[in-house]
Amino acid sequence: MLRTLFTIGVMAILGLFVMRIAFGILGGVLGLFIGLAFLALKIVLIGAVAYAVIAVVSPNSAKRLRERFSGAPTTY
């Protein structure tokens, strides 16, 4: 009975150790993912502002940009 309690205690401590290591690594990966997501959001916002300015200043250029990046098939 004492051996069973000791085994359960050792397994619990090993489980906590493994969880600490796993969540430590996953925390770093999650932080990296969030950082990259915010960077992508900043790039999209800057592109949207630049497109809005181009659309106001030169609508023809905005139309060409829209056609280039719309994903529509190109015709030669």
C-alpha positions in Angstrom: 0.0 0.0 0.0 2.8 2.4 0.8 4.5 1.4 -2.4 1.3 2.2 -4.4 1.1 5.7 -2.8 4.7 6.3 -3.5 4.3 5.3 -7.1 1.3 7.6 -7.5 3.2 10.5 -6.0 6.2 9.9 -8.3 3.9 9.7 -11.4 2.2 13.0 -10.3 5.5 14.8 -9.9 6.7 13.5 -13.3 3.5 14.5 -14.9 3.8 18.0 -13.5 7.4 18.3 -14.7 6.4 17.1 -18.2 3.4 19.6 -18.3 5.7 22.4 -17.2 8.1 21.7 -20.0 5.4 21.2 -22.6 3.5 24.3 -21.7 6.7 26.3 -21.5 7.5 25.4 -25.1 3.9 25.8 -26.3 3.8 29.2 -24.6 6.8 30.4 -26.6 5.3 29.1 -29.8 1.9 30.8 -29.0 3.7 34.0 -28.3 5.6 33.8 -31.6 2.3 33.1 -33.4 0.6 36.1 -31.8 3.5 38.3 -32.6 3.4 37.3 -36.3 -0.3 37.8 -36.4 0.0 41.3 -35.1 2.8 42.0 -37.7 0.6 40.7 -40.5 -2.3 42.9 -39.2 -0.1 46.0 -39.3 1.0 45.2 -42.8 -2.6 44.8 -44.0 -3.6 48.0 -42.3 -0.7 49.9 -43.9 -1.6 48.4 -47.3 -5.3 49.4 -46.9 -4.4 53.0 -46.0 -2.0 53.2 -49.0 -4.7 51.8 -51.3 -7.3 54.2 -50.0 -4.9 57.1 -50.6 -4.2 55.9 -54.2 -7.9 55.4 -54.8 -8.6 59.0 -53.9 -5.6 60.5 -55.7 -5.5 58.3 -58.8 -8.6 56.1 -59.3 -7.1 54.6 -62.5 -4.1 53.3 -60.7 -6.3 51.9 -58.0 -8.3 50.0 -60.6 -5.1 48.5 -62.1 -3.9 47.4 -58.6 -7.3 45.9 -57.9 -7.2 44.0 -61.2 -3.6 42.8 -60.6 -4.3 41.5 -57.1 -7.9 40.3 -57.4 -7.0 36.8 -58.5 -8.9 37.0 -61.7 -7.3 35.2 -64.6 -5.1 37.3 -66.7 -5.7 37.8 -70.4 -2.9 38.6 -72.8 
